[in-house]
Amino acid sequence: MGMLWSCQEASKKPKSQEPKLAVEQLEGYWEIAFVTHANETFYPKRGGIPLWDYYQINEKEGFRKKGQPTFNGRFQTSEAATSFQIRENSNGFALVFKTPLDSWEEEIVTLDSLQLVLAHHHKEYHYNRRQLK
């Protein structure tokens, strides 16, 4: 019996852990492709000009600014920046925002080199990474 148990134990492989989120991929410019809410999809382009968010991170904290490309091919961001912390929770990771007037969390549903999906209050914000010239 002892030998059988040893062989069975030796054949068991440890479960591979899910890879940790590569939060450094969050940094940069992300175009807001669409927002979903209650089985509807909204495309936020105003007058044909795409909307962008710029994320800058330093370890487990950072800020987000709103922005948009200009007609001369450059990029313009807002002066106002909203600070956040990156926290691990039971679902994965979240961006925890806090301003003098409000605080909220946005769950990171997907993050890779090309796509970002954030969930907040039954809405999902879908982003695509774009390379700026």
KOLGUKE-614183 format. One record per residue: residue number from 1; residue in three letters; x negated, y negated, z negated of N, C-alpha, C in turn. Coordinates in Angstrom, 3 decimals. Layout:
BEGIN
vexse, drenba, n.xx, n.yy, n.zz, ca.xx, ca.yy, ca.zz, c.xx, c.yy, c.zz
NUM, ALA, X, Y, Z, X, Y, Z, X, Y, Z
...
This chain:
BEGIN
vexse, drenba, n.xx, n.yy, n.zz, ca.xx, ca.yy, ca.zz, c.xx, c.yy, c.zz
1, MET, -0.818, 1.195, 0.000, 0.000, 0.000, 0.000, -0.862, -1.258, 0.000
2, GLY, -1.912, -1.238, -0.790, -2.770, -2.409, -0.879, -3.377, -2.764, 0.459
3, MET, -3.771, -1.764, 1.227, -4.382, -1.999, 2.533, -3.360, -2.572, 3.521
4, LEU, -2.139, -2.066, 3.497, -1.091, -2.568, 4.373, -0.805, -4.031, 4.072
5, TRP, -0.724, -4.371, 2.800, -0.465, -5.754, 2.398, -1.573, -6.673, 2.892
6, SER, -2.807, -6.236, 2.772, -3.942, -7.061, 3.193, -3.904, -7.325, 4.691
7, CYS, -3.548, -6.299, 5.475, -3.478, -6.483, 6.924, -2.356, -7.430, 7.302
8, GLN, -1.221, -7.307, 6.641, -0.105, -8.197, 6.941, -0.453, -9.627, 6.558
9, GLU, -1.062, -9.814, 5.412, -1.437, -11.158, 4.977, -2.464, -11.768, 5.925
10, ALA, -3.403, -10.956, 6.374, -4.444, -11.463, 7.274, -3.867, -11.872, 8.623
11, SER, -2.764, -11.205, 9.037, -2.182, -11.530, 10.338, -1.312, -12.791, 10.293
12, LYS, -0.944, -13.218, 9.097, -0.140, -14.443, 8.985, -1.030, -15.646, 9.237
13, LYS, -0.557, -16.538, 10.076, -1.309, -17.752, 10.360, -0.632, -18.910, 9.634
14, PRO, -1.407, -19.822, 9.111, -0.789, -20.968, 8.452, -0.016, -21.799, 9.467
15, LYS, 1.104, -22.322, 9.018, 1.896, -23.174, 9.908, 1.110, -24.438, 10.214
16, SER, 1.104, -24.795, 11.478, 0.409, -26.026, 11.832, 1.255, -27.209, 11.389
17, GLN, 0.582, -28.168, 10.851, 1.281, -29.362, 10.411, 1.549, -30.248, 11.610
18, GLU, 2.663, -30.977, 11.529, 2.962, -31.916, 12.602, 1.917, -33.018, 12.590
19, PRO, 1.523, -33.475, 13.765, 0.516, -34.528, 13.790, 1.054, -35.804, 13.158
20, LYS, 0.177, -36.510, 12.482, 0.544, -37.783, 11.885, 0.760, -38.807, 12.996
21, LEU, 1.564, -39.793, 12.691, 1.823, -40.855, 13.647, 0.553, -41.683, 13.840
22, ALA, 0.198, -41.957, 15.066, -0.959, -42.789, 15.373, -0.500, -44.242, 15.390
23, VAL, -0.428, -44.850, 14.203, 0.146, -46.191, 14.079, -0.628, -47.239, 14.866
24, GLU, -1.892, -46.964, 15.167, -2.657, -47.944, 15.941, -2.088, -48.126, 17.342
25, GLN, -1.295, -47.159, 17.817, -0.666, -47.294, 19.132, 0.424, -48.360, 19.143
26, LEU, 0.860, -48.771, 17.977, 1.895, -49.809, 17.898, 1.367, -51.164, 18.376
27, GLU, 0.085, -51.407, 18.176, -0.471, -52.721, 18.491, -0.370, -53.035, 19.978
28, GLY, 0.064, -54.264, 20.271, 0.105, -54.724, 21.648, 1.471, -55.244, 22.049
29, TYR, 1.646, -55.388, 23.362, 2.859, -55.950, 23.948, 3.808, -54.841, 24.370
30, TRP, 5.066, -54.966, 23.990, 6.096, -53.983, 24.322, 7.293, -54.698, 24.937
31, GLU, 7.688, -54.254, 26.124, 8.873, -54.807, 26.783, 10.113, -54.098, 26.248
32, ILE, 11.119, -54.866, 25.872, 12.373, -54.278, 25.402, 13.139, -53.807, 26.629
33, ALA, 13.216, -52.493, 26.811, 13.864, -51.919, 27.987, 15.377, -51.933, 27.828
34, PHE, 15.867, -51.424, 26.682, 17.306, -51.408, 26.424, 17.549, -51.110, 24.955
35, VAL, 18.793, -51.366, 24.546, 19.240, -51.119, 23.171, 20.496, -50.265, 23.255
36, THR, 20.567, -49.218, 22.442, 21.774, -48.387, 22.400, 22.482, -48.589, 21.064
37, HIS, 23.817, -48.589, 21.141, 24.644, -48.744, 19.943, 26.044, -48.233, 20.271
38, ALA, 26.534, -47.309, 19.456, 27.906, -46.785, 19.597, 28.211, -46.361, 21.033
39, ASN, 27.387, -45.514, 21.589, 27.572, -44.971, 22.938, 27.555, -46.024, 24.039
40, GLU, 26.972, -47.172, 23.759, 26.825, -48.213, 24.780, 25.353, -48.529, 24.931
41, THR, 24.982, -48.990, 26.103, 23.602, -49.388, 26.367, 23.594, -50.836, 26.825
42, PHE, 22.719, -51.609, 26.211, 22.581, -53.028, 26.527, 21.186, -53.267, 27.087
43, TYR, 21.124, -54.051, 28.167, 19.857, -54.402, 28.793, 19.610, -55.881, 28.526
44, PRO, 18.607, -56.206, 27.701, 18.481, -57.576, 27.196, 17.760, -58.579, 28.081
45, LYS, 17.594, -58.318, 29.359, 16.912, -59.291, 30.210, 17.802, -60.518, 30.381
46, ARG, 17.239, -61.653, 30.038, 17.968, -62.919, 30.189, 17.544, -63.579, 31.490
47, GLY, 18.462, -63.723, 32.403, 18.144, -64.384, 33.663, 17.046, -63.680, 34.437
48, GLY, 16.940, -62.377, 34.272, 15.931, -61.619, 34.990, 14.557, -61.645, 34.343
49, ILE, 14.384, -62.396, 33.242, 13.098, -62.460, 32.554, 13.116, -61.447, 31.407
50, PRO, 12.212, -60.476, 31.429, 12.213, -59.462, 30.370, 11.817, -60.053, 29.017
51, LEU, 12.334, -59.441, 27.963, 11.987, -59.839, 26.605, 10.922, -58.894, 26.071
52, TRP, 10.001, -59.445, 25.308, 8.880, -58.675, 24.796, 8.727, -58.900, 23.300
53, ASP, 8.146, -57.906, 22.649, 7.693, -58.055, 21.273, 6.199, -57.783, 21.270
54, TYR, 5.488, -58.560, 20.476, 4.058, -58.353, 20.306, 3.823, -57.890, 18.875
55, TYR, 3.136, -56.761, 18.722, 2.817, -56.216, 17.406, 1.315, -56.283, 17.189
56, GLN, 0.926, -56.765, 16.021, -0.471, -56.726, 15.620, -0.523, -56.037, 14.274
57, ILE, -1.434, -55.070, 14.134, -1.515, -54.338, 12.870, -2.933, -54.361, 12.327
58, ASN, -3.015, -54.221, 11.017, -4.275, -54.086, 10.307, -4.032, -53.036, 9.231
59, GLU, -4.435, -51.810, 9.530, -4.192, -50.653, 8.677, -2.698, -50.423, 8.521
60, LYS, -2.117, -50.655, 7.358, -0.703, -50.334, 7.116, 0.185, -51.578, 7.037
61, GLU, -0.259, -52.675, 7.608, 0.573, -53.872, 7.651, 0.310, -54.628, 8.937
62, GLY, 1.193, -55.560, 9.243, 1.023, -56.325, 10.466, 2.113, -57.357, 10.624
63, PHE, 2.285, -57.824, 11.867, 3.349, -58.775, 12.161, 3.866, -58.547, 13.571
64, ARG, 5.077, -59.084, 13.798, 5.711, -59.014, 15.115, 6.071, -60.426, 15.531
65, LYS, 5.810, -60.730, 16.809, 6.205, -61.992, 17.405, 7.037, -61.703, 18.638
66, LYS, 7.949, -62.589, 18.949, 8.728, -62.506, 20.184, 7.946, -63.178, 21.295
67, GLY, 8.153, -62.723, 22.516, 7.431, -63.320, 23.620, 8.088, -63.036, 24.948
68, GLN, 7.537, -63.662, 25.971, 7.996, -63.413, 27.336, 6.923, -63.876, 28.307
69, PRO, 6.883, -63.218, 29.464, 5.924, -63.663, 30.479, 6.378, -64.995, 31.066
70, THR, 5.424, -65.790, 31.498, 5.753, -67.071, 32.124, 5.666, -66.914, 33.635
71, PHE, 6.106, -67.928, 34.344, 6.127, -67.863, 35.806, 4.733, -67.887, 36.417
72, ASN, 3.744, -68.383, 35.670, 2.385, -68.435, 36.209, 1.584, -67.166, 35.895
73, GLY, 2.264, -66.105, 35.425, 1.600, -64.833, 35.188, 0.974, -64.679, 33.817
74, ARG, 1.115, -65.679, 32.980, 0.579, -65.591, 31.618, 1.668, -65.113, 30.673
75, PHE, 1.327, -65.086, 29.406, 2.276, -64.593, 28.410, 2.384, -65.600, 27.284
76, GLN, 3.606, -65.846, 26.853, 3.861, -66.822, 25.798, 4.540, -66.126, 24.629
77, THR, 3.987, -66.295, 23.415, 4.620, -65.729, 22.222, 5.117, -66.862, 21.342
78, SER, 6.063, -66.522, 20.499, 6.596, -67.505, 19.562, 5.557, -67.829, 18.499
79, GLU, 5.696, -68.962, 17.868, 4.816, -69.323, 16.760, 5.165, -68.513, 15.521
80, ALA, 6.445, -68.226, 15.364, 6.907, -67.512, 14.170, 6.533, -66.041, 14.252
81, ALA, 5.983, -65.534, 13.168, 5.631, -64.116, 13.075, 6.369, -63.516, 11.886
82, THR, 6.911, -62.321, 12.071, 7.597, -61.618, 11.000, 6.672, -60.511, 10.500
83, SER, 6.275, -60.595, 9.254, 5.355, -59.619, 8.663, 6.068, -58.322, 8.328
84, PHE, 5.314, -57.224, 8.371, 5.858, -55.926, 7.987, 4.767, -55.058, 7.375
85, GLN, 5.219, -54.015, 6.694, 4.341, -52.961, 6.201, 4.778, -51.667, 6.860
86, ILE, 3.828, -50.767, 7.088, 4.142, -49.454, 7.642, 4.172, -48.479, 6.480
87, ARG, 5.333, -47.842, 6.291, 5.485, -46.915, 5.175, 5.920, -45.549, 5.673
88, GLU, 5.367, -44.525, 5.051, 5.793, -43.160, 5.337, 6.976, -42.841, 4.444
89, ASN, 8.015, -42.209, 5.027, 9.179, -41.807, 4.249, 9.580, -40.391, 4.644
90, SER, 10.712, -39.938, 4.170, 11.129, -38.555, 4.426, 11.409, -38.277, 5.902
91, ASN, 11.723, -39.298, 6.675, 12.001, -39.129, 8.107, 10.775, -39.323, 8.984
92, GLY, 9.705, -39.826, 8.430, 8.508, -40.119, 9.219, 7.902, -41.431, 8.769
93, PHE, 7.996, -42.441, 9.641, 7.428, -43.748, 9.337, 8.443, -44.844, 9.641
94, ALA, 8.310, -45.951, 8.914, 9.194, -47.096, 9.116, 8.388, -48.382, 9.022
95, LEU, 8.868, -49.393, 9.727, 8.354, -50.749, 9.583, 9.250, -51.440, 8.571
96, VAL, 8.665, -51.949, 7.505, 9.428, -52.598, 6.435, 9.161, -54.094, 6.530
97, PHE, 10.193, -54.835, 6.941, 10.088, -56.274, 7.141, 10.609, -57.014, 5.916
98, LYS, 9.993, -58.163, 5.643, 10.474, -58.995, 4.549, 10.221, -60.455, 4.902
99, THR, 11.297, -61.248, 4.862, 11.205, -62.686, 5.079, 11.774, -63.368, 3.841
100, PRO, 11.657, -64.674, 3.731, 12.255, -65.356, 2.582, 13.782, -65.174, 2.499
101, LEU, 14.426, -64.887, 3.641, 15.882, -64.783, 3.658, 16.419, -63.361, 3.724
102, ASP, 15.580, -62.390, 4.092, 16.102, -61.050, 4.326, 14.985, -60.017, 4.228
103, SER, 15.379, -58.760, 4.104, 14.445, -57.643, 4.210, 15.185, -56.480, 4.852
104, TRP, 14.468, -55.665, 5.650, 15.086, -54.546, 6.339, 13.999, -53.567, 6.772
105, GLU, 14.446, -52.374, 7.172, 13.546, -51.342, 7.671, 13.947, -50.942, 9.080
106, GLU, 12.954, -50.668, 9.892, 13.172, -50.128, 11.227, 12.411, -48.812, 11.311
107, GLU, 13.150, -47.739, 11.499, 12.575, -46.393, 11.564, 11.862, -46.194, 12.896
108, ILE, 10.643, -45.669, 12.864, 9.926, -45.350, 14.097, 10.394, -43.967, 14.551
109, VAL, 11.185, -43.941, 15.625, 11.716, -42.694, 16.165, 10.688, -42.069, 17.107
110, THR, 10.108, -42.889, 17.976, 9.109, -42.443, 18.950, 8.024, -43.497, 19.049
111, LEU, 6.785, -43.043, 19.076, 5.667, -43.949, 19.324, 4.563, -43.155, 19.996
112, ASP, 4.248, -43.535, 21.223, 3.084, -42.996, 21.907, 2.483, -44.128, 22.726
113, SER, 1.587, -43.821, 23.612, 0.884, -44.879, 24.345, 1.773, -45.641, 25.320
114, LEU, 2.943, -45.068, 25.683, 3.804, -45.705, 26.680, 5.191, -46.070, 26.180
115, GLN, 5.665, -45.434, 25.111, 7.042, -45.668, 24.652, 7.094, -45.903, 23.150
116, LEU, 8.045, -46.750, 22.771, 8.333, -47.029, 21.374, 9.840, -47.067, 21.226
117, VAL, 10.368, -46.365, 20.223, 11.790, -46.420, 19.898, 11.897, -46.699, 18.414
118, LEU, 12.617, -47.779, 18.076, 12.873, -48.142, 16.687, 14.363, -48.060, 16.417
119, ALA, 14.747, -47.548, 15.249, 16.157, -47.444, 14.870, 16.421, -48.348, 13.675
120, HIS, 17.557, -49.065, 13.770, 17.963, -49.980, 12.690, 19.473, -50.174, 12.768
121, HIS, 20.166, -49.885, 11.665, 21.628, -50.078, 11.579, 22.374, -49.488, 12.773
122, HIS, 22.180, -48.225, 13.037, 22.881, -47.485, 14.094, 22.568, -47.998, 15.501
123, LYS, 21.494, -48.758, 15.640, 21.033, -49.206, 16.952, 19.655, -48.614, 17.184
124, GLU, 19.358, -48.325, 18.445, 18.024, -47.905, 18.819, 17.475, -48.878, 19.852
125, TYR, 16.290, -49.379, 19.573, 15.604, -50.318, 20.448, 14.540, -49.537, 21.212
126, HIS, 14.665, -49.494, 22.533, 13.758, -48.731, 23.386, 12.804, -49.692, 24.085
127, TYR, 11.520, -49.447, 23.913, 10.477, -50.295, 24.476, 9.613, -49.492, 25.437
128, ASN, 9.048, -50.189, 26.410, 8.037, -49.630, 27.297, 6.795, -50.492, 27.197
129, ARG, 5.643, -49.845, 27.135, 4.398, -50.617, 27.126, 4.098, -51.066, 28.555
130, ARG, 3.730, -52.293, 28.670, 3.337, -52.834, 29.959, 1.951, -53.441, 29.810
131, GLN, 1.162, -53.293, 30.826, -0.155, -53.900, 30.832, -0.029, -55.300, 31.408
132, LEU, -0.533, -56.260, 30.670, -0.498, -57.635, 31.144, -1.743, -57.921, 31.950
133, LYS, -1.601, -58.791, 32.930, -2.723, -59.155, 33.786, -3.559, -60.236, 33.155
